């Protein structure tokens, strides 16, 4: 499909659904969407206090993991008492007449319920609450690792969420990798946990000619500058993973893709040129665990600093067991045009105006923009 064909089909409405066709203008409301906005939440780790609401059947036998997970339950319960509801109200206030939907970048819930039935209730509770508080707009979420964590959680998510996404988008969704369009822009939702490479390639091929290509994935495409830098799309160190990582890096770059992601609990911006194109990545988080994270403060900035945060961890007493991954950061450093990393948490507003794309970050429940990122 060339650009002229894409634009013609986009202007006429929804194409018939089939295994080999990509439905265009699902949300175009019968007209070309040259300008619009989306409200975005990063990781939310929805939970409740006391932990028995969702974790009474939690049964992790490993003592170390049990301790870590129960600390997360306590953290989540505390932040969902006050801070996260305030953040959610701030996000709702970002909605205006041009807002088409709300995106959430994975780890929607904490998981660890010990039961598929309870996990389903957790997913249903958060979807219904977010829909109600965010104006009833279409709500699209990306599968994160916590969303499928726990007894029968994977099966539960895969049976519950595609059906719910079908309702949100008004089209059949049968997988956790899927696509939709707003006007001339393509949105490709990727299952970071279990990548369906064939489906991603098909979605890229079927949306050639898109004005902007947005890739939505829980885990980032570029290595995050932290302890778990290999938690990236096809980030394993095996030859097979490396080939897949480079294949999609090249495919995304040739589309000048805009990657929207979460997972690292950071507000991280990367603009990178290479492989004959450009990838701009925005990593977002709404895990507001302390009041100070409302302030936008940069921890590292620019290509020379990329990878240095992880190096500091390695040099600390508790980081001695970390593998040296300097080569992975060095691979990306030459292509970096801009990079900033912050621990700030909040909500985000994506603004699309023709060829121009920006993301406004609102720390915590801030009423004013904390930082604006120029994406295009």
Buried (B, 14 or more C-beta within 10 A) or exposed (E): BEEEEBBEBBBEBBBEEEEEEBBBBBBBEEEEBEEBBBBBBBBBBBBBBEBEBBBEBBEBEEEEEBEEBBEBBBBBBBBBEEBBBEBBEBBBEBBEEEBBBBBBBBBBBBBBBBBBEBBBBBBEBBBEEBBEBBEEBBBBBBBBBBBBBBBBBBEBBBEBBBEBBBEBBEBEBEEBBBBBBBBBBBBBBBBBBEBBEEBBEBBBEBBBBBBBBBBBBBBBBBBBBBBBBBBBBBBEEEEEBEEBBEBBBBBBBBBBBBBBBBBBBBBBBBBBBBBEBBBBBBBBBBBBBEEEBBEBEBBBBEBEBBBEBBBEBBEEEEEEEBEEBEEBBEBBBEBBEBBBBBBBBBBBBBBBEEEEBBBBBBBBBBEEEBBEBEBB
